[in-house]
Amino acid sequence: MLNTLRLGLYQIFFLTKTPASAAVNESVELAKKIRGKGGGGFVNAILRSAIREKETIPYPDERQDPAVHIAIIQSHPLWLVQRWIEELGVEETVKICVANNRIPALTLRTNTLKIRREGLIEKLTEKGLISAPTPSSGDGILLKNGPPVSELPFLKEGLFVIQDEASQLITLVLDPKPGEKILDACAAPGGKTTHIAQRMENLGEIYAFDLRQEKLKQIEEGCQRLGIRIVRTTIGDAVNTLPVPGEIKFDRVLADVPCSGFGTLRRNPDLKWRREKEDLKRLSQLQLSILKNLSGYVSEGGLLVYSTCTVFHEENEDVVERFLSEHRAFKLDSLVEVLPGKCHFFIKNGYFKTFPPADELDGFFAARLRRTS
């Protein structure tokens, strides 16, 4: 019943093409199926009352309690709003919440094994689609007012994948080279795995691990569509010993760890209601365990890249600093040489960091760690 009311109220308050009377009638019929005639009458009374009092509903006063006001008006958990106000102030918090509620542009990553970005833009233009190169990623394309993903041309042919620009830049931080051995320990759904293969020009070896076979199947299907031949998929838990052949050490290891995902709320709006602030501590412990375990697979002089799609220091800087304090063989490596000059403003205190809406990207974090001994 509660969800029936929510559906009806949402249509009344936010949908412009659905008449209020239709919203009430459909909700009443749905309630009757659940609770009979009495349920229908209950829903009818509440929704019609909402229509009458729609313009007079009192909202929390912004001056008296800005956190509650923003949480209600912008539909964000109160604890999240309170934290951003404490760290960034009221004005910035409003900007962040507004941006989280906007549908972002669709971002493509050109499959450079099959086509150049300019060539793909030309083909999209021929199909009547408006696209433009992304400002920071050399492989990215912004698609404006495109069709549903299932109807996108050239997707099945493997000319591109859908991947946010900030996510594409993580591969630049890793900076893979042709012929190397690379470990991607939390690889599904495979966006970064396949991008790494592209940058390696399909030369070398990538060992891609994840916990479940169905997730690995996603990676395998993506590789097949894109024409990638150098990825080996295997079930493995990044917290524990991974089933790698012999005593292999890797030139580069990507630890794209499970995280709270608070950098991607504009793409995953329900996520903010499924996460609690207590999750940050729990996840940070998991992330540190993964980082410690994966450090053992890095060759001397090799690189370990830690990345998340969240914006909170508990899961980002704190994890890296705790790891470095316990693992003296690793040092924070410079990003200046691997990120193009136009991306240098994403480098903050030696880390790669993006934060919507200031950067017009999803919120990502990465640290590049080199094994010195």
C-alpha positions as CSV (number, residue, x, y, z in Angstrom):
1,M,0.0,0.0,0.0
2,L,2.8,2.4,0.8
3,N,4.4,2.0,-2.6
4,T,1.0,2.4,-4.2
5,L,0.7,5.8,-2.5
6,R,4.2,6.7,-3.4
7,L,3.5,6.0,-7.1
8,G,0.4,8.0,-7.0
9,L,1.9,11.0,-5.2
10,Y,4.9,11.0,-7.6
11,Q,2.7,11.2,-10.6
12,I,0.6,14.0,-9.0
13,F,3.6,16.1,-7.9
14,F,6.2,15.5,-10.6
15,L,4.8,14.2,-13.9
16,T,3.4,16.8,-16.3
17,K,1.8,14.5,-18.9
18,T,-0.2,12.5,-16.5
19,P,-3.5,14.1,-15.4
20,A,-4.0,14.0,-11.6
21,S,-7.3,12.3,-12.0
22,A,-5.7,9.5,-14.0
23,A,-3.0,9.1,-11.3
24,V,-5.7,8.8,-8.6
25,N,-7.8,6.3,-10.6
26,E,-4.9,4.0,-11.4
27,S,-3.6,4.0,-7.9
28,V,-7.1,3.3,-6.5
29,E,-7.5,0.3,-8.8
30,L,-4.0,-1.0,-7.8
31,A,-4.9,-0.6,-4.1
32,K,-8.2,-2.5,-4.6
33,K,-6.2,-5.5,-6.0
34,I,-4.0,-5.4,-2.9
35,R,-6.4,-4.6,0.0
36,G,-9.9,-4.7,-1.6
37,K,-12.5,-1.9,-1.6
38,G,-11.3,-0.5,1.7
39,G,-7.8,-0.1,0.4
40,G,-9.0,1.7,-2.7
41,G,-11.0,4.2,-0.6
42,F,-8.0,4.8,1.7
43,V,-5.7,5.6,-1.2
44,N,-8.4,7.7,-2.9
45,A,-8.9,9.9,0.2
46,I,-5.1,10.5,0.6
47,L,-4.4,11.3,-3.0
48,R,-7.4,13.6,-3.4
49,S,-6.4,15.4,-0.2
50,A,-2.8,15.8,-1.7
51,I,-4.3,17.4,-4.9
52,R,-6.3,19.9,-2.9
53,E,-3.4,20.9,-0.6
54,K,-0.6,20.5,-3.1
55,E,0.3,24.2,-3.1
56,T,0.1,24.7,0.6
57,I,2.2,21.9,1.9
58,P,4.8,23.3,4.4
59,Y,8.4,22.5,3.8
60,P,11.2,22.9,6.3
61,D,12.6,26.4,6.4
62,E,16.0,26.7,4.7
63,R,17.2,29.3,7.1
64,Q,16.2,27.5,10.3
65,D,17.4,24.0,9.2
66,P,19.2,24.0,5.8
67,A,20.1,20.3,6.1
68,V,16.5,19.1,6.5
69,H,15.3,21.5,3.9
70,I,17.9,20.2,1.3
71,A,17.3,16.6,2.2
72,I,13.5,17.0,1.6
73,I,13.6,19.2,-1.4
74,Q,16.4,17.4,-3.2
75,S,15.5,13.9,-2.0
76,H,18.8,12.9,-0.3
77,P,19.4,11.1,3.0
78,L,19.8,13.6,5.9
79,W,23.1,12.1,7.1
80,L,24.5,12.6,3.6
81,V,23.4,16.2,3.3
82,Q,24.6,17.0,6.8
83,R,28.1,15.6,6.0
84,W,28.4,17.6,2.8
85,I,27.3,20.8,4.6
86,E,29.9,20.2,7.2
87,E,32.7,19.6,4.7
88,L,31.6,21.9,1.8
89,G,29.0,24.4,3.0
90,V,25.3,24.8,2.2
91,E,25.7,26.3,-1.3
92,E,28.0,23.6,-2.6
93,T,25.8,20.9,-1.1
94,V,22.8,22.2,-2.9
95,K,24.8,22.2,-6.2
96,I,25.8,18.6,-5.6
97,C,22.3,17.4,-4.8
98,V,20.8,19.2,-7.8
99,A,23.5,17.6,-10.0
100,N,22.8,14.1,-8.6
101,N,19.1,14.5,-9.6
102,R,19.9,15.4,-13.2
103,I,20.2,12.7,-15.9
104,P,23.8,12.9,-17.3
105,A,24.7,12.8,-20.9
106,L,25.5,9.3,-22.3
107,T,29.3,8.8,-22.6
108,L,30.8,6.3,-25.0
109,R,34.3,5.0,-25.2
110,T,35.6,4.4,-28.7
111,N,36.9,0.9,-29.3
112,T,40.2,2.0,-30.9
113,L,41.0,-1.6,-31.9
114,K,38.3,-1.2,-34.6
115,I,37.9,2.6,-35.3
116,R,39.3,6.0,-34.5
117,R,37.2,8.4,-32.4
118,E,36.8,10.8,-35.3
119,G,35.6,8.0,-37.5
120,L,33.0,6.9,-35.0
121,I,31.7,10.5,-34.6
122,E,31.3,10.7,-38.3
123,K,29.3,7.4,-38.4
124,L,27.1,8.6,-35.5
125,T,26.5,11.9,-37.4
126,E,25.4,10.0,-40.5
127,K,22.8,8.3,-38.3
128,G,21.5,11.7,-37.2
129,L,23.0,11.6,-33.7
130,I,24.6,14.6,-32.1
131,S,28.0,13.8,-30.5
132,A,31.2,15.5,-29.5
133,P,34.6,14.4,-28.2
134,T,35.0,14.4,-24.4
135,P,37.3,17.1,-23.2
136,S,39.6,14.9,-21.1
137,S,39.6,11.3,-22.4
138,G,41.0,10.9,-25.8
139,D,38.7,7.9,-26.4
140,G,35.5,9.4,-25.1
141,I,32.4,10.7,-26.9
142,L,29.5,12.6,-25.4
143,L,26.2,11.6,-27.0
144,K,23.4,14.3,-26.8
145,N,19.8,13.3,-26.8
146,G,20.6,9.8,-28.0
147,P,18.1,6.9,-28.3
148,P,17.7,4.2,-25.6
149,V,20.9,2.1,-25.2
150,S,19.3,-0.9,-26.8
151,E,18.7,1.1,-30.0
152,L,22.2,2.6,-30.3
153,P,23.8,1.9,-33.7
154,F,27.2,0.2,-33.9
155,L,27.0,-1.1,-30.3
156,K,26.6,-4.7,-31.3
157,E,29.4,-4.3,-33.9
158,G,31.7,-3.4,-31.0
159,L,32.7,0.0,-32.1
160,F,32.2,1.4,-28.6
161,V,31.2,0.7,-25.0
162,I,29.3,2.9,-22.6
163,Q,31.6,4.2,-19.9
164,D,31.8,7.5,-18.0
165,E,34.7,9.8,-18.8
166,A,36.2,9.7,-15.3
167,S,36.1,5.9,-15.4
168,Q,38.0,6.0,-18.7
169,L,40.7,8.2,-17.1
170,I,41.5,5.4,-14.5
171,T,43.1,3.5,-17.4
172,L,45.3,6.4,-18.1
173,V,46.5,6.4,-14.5
174,L,47.4,2.7,-14.8
175,D,49.1,3.5,-18.2
176,P,49.3,-0.1,-19.5
177,K,51.8,-0.9,-22.2
178,P,51.7,-3.5,-25.1
179,G,53.2,-6.8,-24.1
180,E,52.9,-6.4,-20.3
181,K,51.2,-8.8,-17.8
182,I,48.4,-7.0,-16.0
183,L,46.1,-8.1,-13.2
184,D,42.6,-6.7,-12.9
185,A,41.4,-8.2,-9.6
186,C,37.8,-6.8,-9.4
187,A,37.2,-6.8,-13.1
188,A,33.4,-7.0,-13.7
189,P,31.6,-5.7,-15.6
190,G,34.8,-5.2,-17.7
191,G,34.8,-1.6,-18.7
192,K,38.3,-0.9,-17.4
193,T,39.5,-4.4,-18.4
194,T,38.6,-3.9,-22.0
195,H,40.0,-0.4,-22.0
196,I,43.3,-1.7,-20.7
197,A,43.4,-4.2,-23.6
198,Q,42.8,-1.4,-26.1
199,R,45.7,0.6,-24.7
200,M,47.8,-2.5,-24.9
201,E,46.9,-2.8,-28.6
202,N,45.7,-6.4,-27.9
203,L,49.3,-7.4,-27.1
204,G,50.2,-9.0,-23.7
205,E,48.2,-10.7,-21.0
206,I,45.4,-9.5,-18.7
207,Y,44.3,-11.7,-15.9
208,A,40.7,-10.7,-15.0
209,F,39.2,-12.0,-11.7
210,D,35.8,-11.6,-10.1
211,L,33.8,-13.5,-7.6
212,R,31.0,-15.1,-9.7
213,Q,30.9,-16.8,-13.1
214,E,28.0,-14.7,-14.3
215,K,30.1,-11.6,-13.8
216,L,33.0,-13.1,-15.7
217,K,30.6,-14.0,-18.5
218,Q,29.9,-10.3,-18.9
219,I,33.6,-9.6,-19.4
220,E,33.9,-12.5,-21.9
221,E,31.0,-11.3,-24.0
222,G,32.3,-7.8,-24.0
223,C,35.7,-9.0,-25.1
224,Q,34.2,-11.0,-27.9
225,R,32.1,-8.0,-29.1
226,L,35.1,-5.7,-29.0
227,G,37.6,-8.1,-30.6
228,I,39.8,-8.5,-27.6
229,R,41.9,-11.6,-27.3
230,I,44.3,-11.1,-24.4
231,V,42.0,-11.3,-21.4
232,R,41.9,-14.5,-19.2
233,T,38.9,-14.6,-16.9
234,T,39.0,-16.7,-13.7
235,I,36.9,-16.8,-10.5
236,G,38.9,-15.4,-7.6
237,D,38.4,-13.4,-4.4
238,A,40.7,-10.3,-4.3
239,V,40.9,-10.6,-0.5
240,N,42.5,-14.1,-0.7
241,T,45.1,-15.9,-2.7
242,L,44.3,-15.7,-6.4
243,P,44.7,-18.7,-8.7
244,V,47.5,-17.3,-10.9
245,P,49.8,-19.7,-12.6
246,G,53.1,-20.4,-10.8
247,E,54.7,-17.4,-9.1
248,I,53.7,-14.8,-11.7
249,K,54.4,-11.2,-10.8
250,F,52.6,-8.5,-12.7
251,D,53.9,-5.3,-14.3
252,R,50.7,-3.5,-13.3
253,V,47.8,-4.4,-10.9
254,L,44.5,-2.6,-10.9
255,A,42.5,-2.7,-7.6
256,D,39.2,-1.2,-8.7
257,V,37.6,-2.1,-5.3
258,P,34.0,-2.5,-4.2
259,C,32.9,0.9,-2.8
260,S,29.9,2.9,-1.7
261,G,29.5,4.4,-5.1
262,F,28.6,7.9,-3.9
263,G,30.4,9.4,-6.9
264,T,27.9,7.9,-9.3
265,L,24.5,9.0,-7.8
266,R,23.4,10.7,-10.9
267,R,23.6,7.4,-12.7
268,N,22.4,5.3,-9.8
269,P,19.9,7.5,-7.9
270,D,18.5,4.6,-5.7
271,L,22.0,3.9,-4.4
272,K,21.8,6.8,-1.8
273,W,18.9,5.1,-0.2
274,R,20.6,1.7,0.0
275,R,23.8,2.9,1.6
276,E,24.2,4.0,5.2
277,K,27.1,6.0,6.7
278,E,28.1,2.9,8.6
279,D,28.9,1.3,5.3
280,L,31.9,3.6,4.8
281,K,33.8,2.0,7.6
282,R,32.8,-1.6,6.6
283,L,33.8,-1.0,3.0
284,S,37.1,0.7,3.9
285,Q,38.2,-2.4,5.9
286,L,37.4,-4.6,2.9
287,Q,39.2,-2.2,0.5
288,L,42.4,-2.2,2.7
289,S,42.3,-6.0,2.8
290,I,42.1,-6.1,-1.0
291,L,44.9,-3.6,-1.4
292,K,47.2,-5.5,1.0
293,N,46.6,-8.8,-0.8
294,L,47.1,-7.5,-4.3
295,S,50.3,-5.8,-3.4
296,G,51.9,-9.2,-3.2
297,Y,51.4,-9.7,-7.0
298,V,53.3,-6.5,-8.1
299,S,56.7,-7.0,-9.6
300,E,59.6,-4.9,-8.4
301,G,59.3,-1.5,-10.1
302,G,55.8,-2.4,-11.0
303,L,52.6,-0.4,-10.3
304,L,49.5,-0.9,-8.1
305,V,46.6,1.4,-8.9
306,Y,43.8,1.8,-6.3
307,S,40.6,3.2,-7.6
308,T,37.0,3.8,-6.4
309,C,33.9,5.6,-7.7
310,T,33.2,7.3,-4.4
311,V,34.0,10.7,-2.9
312,F,34.6,10.1,0.8
313,H,38.1,10.1,2.3
314,E,37.4,7.0,4.4
315,E,37.3,4.9,1.3
316,N,40.0,6.8,-0.6
317,E,42.9,8.7,1.0
318,D,42.5,7.0,4.3
319,V,42.8,3.5,2.8
320,V,45.9,4.5,0.8
321,E,47.6,6.2,3.6
322,R,47.0,3.3,6.0
323,F,48.4,0.9,3.3
324,L,51.5,3.0,2.7
325,S,52.2,3.3,6.4
326,E,52.4,-0.5,6.7
327,H,54.1,-1.3,3.3
328,R,57.3,0.7,3.0
329,A,58.1,-1.0,-0.3
330,F,55.5,1.1,-2.0
331,K,55.5,4.9,-2.7
332,L,52.9,7.2,-4.1
333,D,53.8,7.7,-7.8
334,S,53.4,10.9,-9.7
335,L,50.4,11.3,-12.0
336,V,51.8,14.3,-13.9
337,E,53.6,12.2,-16.4
338,V,50.8,9.9,-17.2
339,L,47.8,12.2,-17.3
340,P,47.6,14.8,-20.1
341,G,48.0,18.5,-19.1
342,K,44.3,19.1,-19.5
343,C,43.7,16.6,-16.7
344,H,46.2,18.0,-14.2
345,F,43.5,19.9,-12.4
346,F,42.1,16.4,-11.4
347,I,45.3,15.8,-9.4
348,K,44.9,16.8,-5.8
349,N,47.7,16.1,-3.2
350,G,49.1,13.4,-5.6
351,Y,45.8,11.6,-6.1
352,F,43.4,11.6,-9.0
353,K,40.0,13.0,-7.8
354,T,36.9,14.1,-9.6
355,F,33.7,15.4,-7.9
356,P,30.4,16.2,-9.6
357,P,29.2,18.7,-10.5
358,A,32.4,20.8,-10.5
359,D,34.1,18.5,-12.9
360,E,31.1,17.4,-15.0
361,L,32.2,13.8,-14.4
362,D,31.2,11.1,-12.1
363,G,33.1,11.1,-8.8
364,F,36.2,8.9,-9.0
365,F,39.4,8.5,-7.0
366,A,42.7,6.8,-7.9
367,A,46.1,6.4,-6.4
368,R,49.2,5.2,-8.3
369,L,51.6,3.3,-6.1
370,R,55.0,2.0,-7.3
371,R,56.8,-0.9,-5.8
372,T,60.4,0.4,-5.2
373,S,61.9,-2.7,-3.6
